[in-house]
Amino acid sequence: MTGLRWGILATGGIAGAFASDLRAAGLDLVAVGSRSQESADAFAARYGIPHAHPSYEALVADPDVDIVYVSTPHPMHHANARLALEAGKHVLVEKAFTLNRAEAEDLRVLAAERGLVVTEAMWTRYLPQMVRMRELIAEGALGDIRTVSASHTQLLSDDPEHRLNALELGGGALLDLGIYPVSFIWGVLGAPTGIHAVGRLIETGADAEVATVMTHAGGVVSTMFSSSRAAGANTAAVFGTKARIEIEPAWSASSRLRLIDPDGIVLEEVGGPLADGAPRGMEHEALATERLVREGPLGGDIMTIADSVAIMGTLDEIRAQIGVRYPREEASNG
């Protein structure tokens, strides 16, 4: 198999961005599924997709589809990914991977039982500047890493009915925005050994701001901040004893990375803003997923399923500390 035939489950904004990048990269996008034929047809016409299905069940049953990209809201990820895995399809699930660790672990086990790939669409990890960052760290260019810091903030809707503010839809800044810096920190330092989180909840019970201080192996410290009610610089940095890495705003998209010595001298600079009309960068995660399907672990381990499960556990702990529980979790414990 030289390339997978992709199907997209759901037709929202992130699905459109993914479809556009697949097309720009020349990947094989063959089908889309929606909850209505009208929506599927409109999406298919926009992106030149040959098969438009009026349900998610019809999409995963399509024999021309090898892999399904799940782009529904967080609370639907588990059920939708399970649907695709049970139909024998590989799955790339939009972040946050699931609503909690238990759901993530269920998908990991099911995929392993079926001999399928399921992975998280944390596209930031695959961007060129992030690849270079990992190379510099592995080369010892930073010396001993002492701290990592990242933020992700946006000024989003304060409408209580908006998806981001509705607990039944997995609303809150943490799963929508905070997942980026948490995953970034994990990618550099691995699992935290200690977590201290604070947050501000709005009238719906969802989190509008979350900040964490985490400790990691060797006493390394990380900090994270996310907000859905204010737009900040959205920077990320890794500080070492020999040098530091700074990634300019917005670090979670294609942006410029600088390696800077203790005297402020720029030793290396890579990347930068995208040219007009260039792909957003989501094609990198799609290509990496195809390699995993073809080659197994030899295809790369930038975002392992084990990491995704463990990161959901970190998010669970952060939510527990700030007092956020989703209705589904309350019902399952009732």
CORURFEN-V826257 format. One record per pair of residues at least 4 apart in sequence whose C-alpha atoms are under 7 Angstrom apart, sorted by the first residue. I is the first residue (numbers start at 0). J is the second residue. D is the distance in whole Angstrom. If there is no record, write none. Layout:
BEGIN
I_J_D / I_J_D
END
This chain:
BEGIN
2_289_7 / 3_27_7 / 3_65_6 / 3_66_7 / 3_289_6 / 4_27_5 / 4_28_6 / 4_29_6 / 4_63_7 / 4_64_5 / 4_65_5 / 4_66_6 / 5_27_6 / 5_28_5 / 5_29_6 / 5_30_7 / 5_64_6 / 5_65_6 / 5_66_5 / 5_67_6 / 6_28_6 / 6_29_6 / 6_30_5 / 6_31_5 / 6_64_6 / 6_66_6 / 6_67_5 / 6_68_6 / 7_14_7 / 7_30_6 / 7_31_5 / 7_32_6 / 7_67_6 / 7_68_5 / 7_69_6 / 8_31_6 / 8_32_5 / 8_33_7 / 8_55_6 / 8_67_7 / 8_68_6 / 8_69_5 / 8_70_6 / 9_14_7 / 9_32_6 / 9_33_5 / 9_70_6 / 9_71_6 / 10_14_5 / 10_15_7 / 10_33_6 / 10_42_7 / 11_15_6 / 12_16_6 / 13_17_6 / 13_70_7 / 14_18_6 / 14_70_6 / 15_19_6 / 16_20_6 / 17_21_6 / 17_281_6 / 18_22_6 / 18_46_7 / 19_23_6 / 19_46_7 / 20_24_6 / 20_278_5 / 20_279_6 / 20_280_7 / 20_281_6 / 20_282_5 / 21_25_6 / 21_26_5 / 21_28_7 / 21_282_6 / 22_26_6 / 23_278_6 / 24_282_6 / 28_48_6 / 29_48_5 / 29_49_6 / 29_50_6 / 29_64_7 / 30_48_6 / 30_49_6 / 30_50_4 / 30_51_6 / 31_39_6 / 31_43_7 / 31_50_6 / 31_51_5 / 31_52_6 / 31_58_7 / 32_39_6 / 32_51_6 / 32_52_5 / 32_53_6 / 32_54_6 / 32_55_5 / 32_58_5 / 33_38_6 / 33_39_5 / 33_52_6 / 33_53_5 / 33_54_5 / 33_55_6 / 34_53_6 / 34_54_5 / 34_55_7 / 35_39_6 / 35_53_5 / 35_54_7 / 36_40_6 / 36_52_6 / 36_53_4 / 37_41_6 / 38_42_6 / 39_43_6 / 39_51_5 / 39_52_6 / 39_53_6 / 40_44_6 / 40_51_6 / 41_45_6 / 42_46_6 / 43_47_6 / 43_48_5 / 43_49_7 / 43_51_6 / 44_48_7 / 52_57_6 / 52_58_6 / 53_57_7 / 54_58_7 / 55_59_6 / 56_60_6 / 57_61_6 / 59_83_5 / 59_86_6 / 60_86_6 / 65_88_6 / 65_89_6 / 66_88_5 / 66_89_4 / 66_90_5 / 67_83_7 / 67_88_7 / 67_89_6 / 67_90_5 / 67_91_6 / 68_90_6 / 68_91_5 / 68_92_6 / 69_76_7 / 69_79_7 / 69_80_7 / 69_91_6 / 69_92_5 / 69_93_6 / 70_92_7 / 70_93_5 / 71_75_6 / 71_76_6 / 72_76_7 / 72_168_7 / 73_95_6 / 73_97_6 / 73_98_6 / 73_168_7 / 73_169_6 / 74_97_7 / 74_98_6 / 74_168_6 / 74_169_6 / 75_79_6 / 76_80_6 / 76_92_7 / 76_96_7 / 76_97_6 / 77_81_6 / 77_97_6 / 77_102_6 / 78_82_6 / 79_83_6 / 80_84_6 / 80_90_6 / 80_92_7 / 81_85_6 / 81_106_7 / 82_86_6 / 83_87_7 / 83_88_5 / 83_90_7 / 84_88_5 / 84_89_6 / 84_90_7 / 84_110_6 / 89_115_5 / 89_116_5 / 89_117_6 / 90_116_6 / 90_117_5 / 90_118_7 / 91_117_6 / 91_118_5 / 91_119_6 / 91_120_6 / 92_96_6 / 92_118_6 / 92_119_5 / 92_120_5 / 93_119_6 / 93_120_5 / 94_119_6 / 94_120_6 / 94_121_6 / 95_174_6 / 95_175_7 / 95_178_6 / 96_103_7 / 96_119_6 / 96_307_7 / 97_102_6 / 97_103_6 / 98_102_7 / 98_169_7 / 99_103_7 / 99_311_5 / 99_312_7 / 99_315_6 / 100_104_6 / 100_308_6 / 100_311_5 / 100_312_5 / 101_105_6 / 102_106_7 / 103_107_6 / 103_308_5 / 104_108_6 / 104_308_6 / 105_109_6 / 106_110_6 / 107_111_6 / 107_304_7 / 108_112_6 / 109_113_6 / 110_114_6 / 110_115_5 / 110_116_6 / 110_117_6 / 111_115_6 / 116_292_6 / 117_304_7 / 118_303_7 / 118_304_6 / 119_302_7 / 119_307_7 / 120_284_7 / 122_126_7 / 122_281_6 / 122_284_6 / 123_251_5 / 123_252_6 / 124_129_6 / 124_301_7 / 125_129_6 / 125_130_7 / 125_283_6 / 125_284_6 / 126_130_6 / 126_253_7 / 126_280_7 / 126_283_7 / 127_131_6 / 128_132_6 / 128_255_7 / 128_256_6 / 128_269_7 / 128_270_6 / 129_133_6 / 130_134_6 / 131_135_6 / 132_136_6 / 133_137_6 / 134_138_6 / 135_139_6 / 135_140_5 / 136_140_6 / 136_141_6 / 140_241_7 / 140_242_7 / 141_239_5 / 141_240_6 / 141_241_5 / 141_242_5 / 141_243_6 / 142_239_5 / 142_240_5 / 142_241_5 / 142_242_7 / 143_239_5 / 143_240_5 / 144_238_6 / 144_239_4 / 144_240_7 / 145_219_5 / 145_220_7 / 145_238_6 / 145_239_5 / 146_219_6 / 146_220_5 / 146_221_5 / 146_237_6 / 146_238_5 / 147_184_7 / 147_220_7 / 147_221_5 / 147_222_7 / 147_236_6 / 147_237_5 / 147_238_6 / 148_221_6 / 148_222_5 / 148_223_6 / 148_235_6 / 148_236_5 / 148_237_7 / 149_180_5 / 149_222_7 / 149_223_5 / 149_224_7 / 149_234_6 / 149_235_4 / 149_236_6 / 150_180_6 / 150_223_5 / 150_224_5 / 150_225_6 / 150_233_5 / 150_234_6 / 150_235_7 / 151_176_6 / 151_177_6 / 151_179_7 / 151_180_7 / 151_224_7 / 151_225_5 / 151_226_7 / 151_233_5 / 152_176_7 / 152_225_5 / 152_226_5 / 152_227_6 / 152_229_6 / 152_230_5 / 152_231_6 / 152_233_6 / 153_226_6 / 153_227_5 / 153_228_6 / 153_229_5 / 153_230_4 / 153_231_7 / 154_227_5 / 154_228_5 / 154_229_4 / 154_230_5 / 155_227_5 / 155_228_6 / 156_161_7 / 159_164_5 / 159_165_7 / 159_203_7 / 160_164_7 / 160_165_6 / 161_165_6 / 162_168_6 / 162_170_6 / 163_170_4 / 163_171_5 / 164_170_5 / 164_171_6 / 164_203_7 / 164_205_6 / 165_169_7 / 165_170_5 / 165_203_7 / 165_205_7 / 166_170_5 / 166_204_7 / 166_205_6 / 166_325_6 / 166_326_7 / 167_325_6 / 167_326_6 / 169_325_7 / 170_205_6 / 171_175_7 / 171_205_5 / 171_206_5 / 171_207_6 / 172_176_5 / 172_177_6 / 172_206_6 / 172_207_5 / 172_208_6 / 172_225_6 / 172_226_6 / 172_227_5 / 173_177_4 / 173_178_6 / 173_209_7 / 173_225_7 / 174_178_5 / 176_225_6 / 177_181_6 / 177_224_7 / 177_225_5 / 178_182_6 / 179_183_6 / 180_184_6 / 180_223_6 / 181_185_6 / 181_223_7 / 182_186_6 / 182_310_7 / 183_187_7 / 184_188_6 / 185_189_4 / 185_190_6 / 188_215_7 / 190_215_7 / 191_213_6 / 191_214_6 / 191_215_5 / 192_214_5 / 192_215_5 / 192_216_7 / 193_213_5 / 193_214_5 / 193_215_7 / 194_211_7 / 194_212_6 / 194_213_5 / 194_214_7 / 195_211_6 / 195_212_5 / 195_213_6 / 196_210_6 / 196_211_4 / 196_212_7 / 196_317_6 / 196_320_6 / 196_321_7 / 197_209_6 / 197_210_6 / 197_211_7 / 197_321_6 / 198_206_7 / 198_208_5 / 198_209_4 / 198_210_6 / 198_321_6 / 199_206_6 / 199_207_6 / 199_208_5 / 199_209_7 / 200_204_6 / 200_205_5 / 200_206_4 / 200_207_6 / 201_205_6 / 201_206_6 / 201_207_6 / 204_323_7 / 205_323_7 / 207_226_6 / 207_227_5 / 207_228_6 / 208_225_6 / 208_226_4 / 208_227_7 / 209_224_6 / 209_225_5 / 209_226_7 / 210_223_5 / 210_224_4 / 210_225_7 / 211_222_6 / 211_223_5 / 211_224_7 / 212_221_6 / 212_222_5 / 212_223_7 / 213_220_6 / 213_221_5 / 213_222_6 / 214_218_6 / 214_219_6 / 214_220_5 / 214_221_6 / 215_219_5 / 215_220_6 / 232_248_6 / 233_248_5 / 233_249_5 / 233_250_6 / 234_246_6 / 234_247_6 / 234_248_5 / 234_249_6 / 234_250_6 / 235_245_6 / 235_246_5 / 235_250_6 / 236_244_5 / 236_245_5 / 236_246_6 / 237_243_6 / 237_244_5 / 237_245_7 / 238_242_7 / 238_243_4 / 238_244_7 / 239_243_5 / 241_260_7 / 241_261_7 / 242_258_7 / 242_259_6 / 242_260_4 / 242_261_6 / 243_258_6 / 243_259_5 / 243_260_6 / 244_256_7 / 244_257_6 / 244_258_5 / 244_259_6 / 245_256_6 / 245_257_5 / 245_258_7 / 246_250_5 / 246_254_7 / 246_255_6 / 246_256_4 / 246_257_6 / 247_254_6 / 247_255_6 / 247_256_7 / 248_254_7 / 249_254_7 / 250_254_6 / 253_271_7 / 253_272_6 / 253_273_7 / 253_280_7 / 254_270_6 / 254_271_4 / 254_272_5 / 255_268_7 / 255_269_6 / 255_270_4 / 255_271_4 / 255_272_7 / 256_268_6 / 256_269_5 / 256_270_6 / 257_265_7 / 257_267_6 / 257_268_5 / 257_269_7 / 258_265_6 / 258_266_5 / 258_267_5 / 258_268_6 / 259_263_6 / 259_264_5 / 259_265_4 / 259_266_6 / 260_264_5 / 260_265_7 / 260_266_7 / 273_277_6 / 281_285_7 / 282_286_6 / 283_287_6 / 284_288_6 / 285_289_6 / 286_290_6 / 287_291_6 / 288_292_6 / 289_293_6 / 290_294_6 / 290_298_5 / 291_295_5 / 291_296_6 / 291_298_5 / 291_299_7 / 294_298_5 / 296_300_6 / 302_306_7 / 303_307_6 / 304_308_6 / 305_309_6 / 306_310_6 / 307_311_6 / 308_312_7 / 309_313_7 / 310_314_6 / 311_315_6 / 312_316_6 / 313_317_6 / 314_318_6 / 315_319_6 / 316_320_6 / 317_321_6 / 318_322_6 / 318_323_5 / 319_323_6 / 324_328_7 / 324_329_7 / 325_329_6 / 326_330_6 / 327_331_6 / 328_332_6 / 329_333_6
END
